[in-house]
Every structure is written in C-alpha cells, then in structure tokens.
Amino acid sequence: MPSVAPSPSSIAAAPTSPRIWIIVPTYNERENIGPISEAILATVPQANVLFVDDASPDGTGELADELARQHPNIAVLHRGAKQGLGRAYVAAFRDVLARGADVVVQMDADFSHPVRFLPGLLEPLAADRADLVLGSRYVKGGHIPRWNILRRLVSRGGSVFAGTVLLMSYRDLTGGFKAFRGSVLRAIDLDRLHAGGYAFQIETTFRARLAGARIVEIPITFEERRAGQSKMSMDIFIEAFRLVLVLRLTTLHRRRRTLPSEPA
C-alpha cells in the first residue's frame, strides 16, 4: 500500500484514548440513521457520531435529534438547506475539531460503507502508521459485488485520471469511507474546500498529501444502499474532472509540507 509522508517522528503519536468522531451526512435518510448509529456504536463503543442533516424533508433531522436525546454519544448538526456533500463535511469537520476530535471518520448513512470495516480503518491511526486511511475498493481484497461493468469503469477511471494528473498512486481516490488524524484536518485550509461528491474526496486526499500526511489504503467491500435513493449524478463526475485540472494547475510548484505535532 502506498504511503507518502515525512518520517513518523515528525507527527505526534495518537493519544492513548483518542476522541473519535464519526461524521454521517444525511439527506432523506430517516430509514437508515437509527440502524447505522446502533451499528457504529456497537462496533466502536468509544466513538461519537455526528449526523449532519441538510434540512431533510422526510424528518431525518428530527429523528436524529431524538436519537441524540437518547444517547450521549450522538450529536446533530443542522444546516438550513441542501448545499452539497462537500459543504456538509466542511461544516462537520469544523464542528468536531471544536469538540476536540483526535480522529475523524467520514462515512455514508446508507450502509454502502459497511460498519464492520471501521476497526480496520482506525487501526493504522492507532498504530501511528498513517495520518489518513482510505477505505479502498480497488486494492487487493477490496470488492464491489453488485456494480455493473459501466459503473465500475466510470468509478475506476475517475481514480486513475485523478491519480495520473495529480501524481498520486492511490488506487481509490473517489471513495468516501476515510479516517483522518485531527492534525491533518487542522493542517488543511478548510476554507479552500469547495467541491462536492467525488471531487471532494479527491480534493481532501490531495490537500492532505500536500500537508505531509502519511496515507494508506485498506481494502473494503462497497455495498449497495439498504434504503433510500442514490445522490449520484453526471454533474458530480463533471465537477470532479474540472477540479482535478484546477488542482494540478494551481499547485504545480507546491511541495509537500510536514504536519505539525498535535499540542500536548
């Protein structure tokens, strides 16, 4: 698995008991948020879950509030309107960093990112072998059991294109199942993150790499959502294509930095 970074000694080791926040963006996910929060907290009991709801008309936000009242490890961030996945994540990153997050995981609410892979996603951070872990469908052991050939080609082709243009060797740049060390998100200028969808996933990995993060991939199985409808559209693919070219043109002479150590 590829890794880019300065030596591990340049970054403080993870705390013995890290504050883990798992961010779950929602829009019309009322059927999923109860089961997904229950599964997350059963798998990683020490974690906290932040639902980020974009004023879902199906009542997702209200149900999330009820779950938060019932469980101290669940919180909700409400946004006034649907503004895109990227903006939801940026708002959530700010929120959990303000709460003192040491580790930040992002994942979908629809079980397409199976909860059983969370311990494997967190392990490289806990072992101080990585600062950003990508859940990868395209490394050895990764699977997408129900996709047709066209969907596979589009997804894989997007990662190959982005990796080639941005000089990154990671095999899955468009996936949304990721775990960040808090220092990575603090080193990234969140105000510069404006993309949504696939483009946001490419952009955050690229900027983490520029910031000096050690990045590894672990295999996951990507499964079809259990309930609700997919938010994917052709506009998301077009945005990703444009963003990759813009990132390359605007960072031609940038060099990777070293992440600062976490404060004691």
Buried (B, 14 or more C-beta within 10 A) or exposed (E): BEBBBBEEEBBBEBEEEBBBBBBBBBBBBBBBBBBBBBBBBEBBEEBBBBBBBBEBEBEBBEBBBBBBEEBEBBBBBBBEEBBBBBBBBBBBBEBBBEEEBBBBBBBBBBBBBBBEBBEBBBBBBBEBBBBBBBBBBBBEEBEBEEBEEEEEEBBBEBBEBBBEBBEBEBBBBBBBBBBBBBBBBBBBEBEEBBBBBBBBBBBBBBBBBBBBBBBBBBBBBBBEBEEBEEBEEEEBBEBBBEBBEEBBEEBEEEEBEBBBEBEE
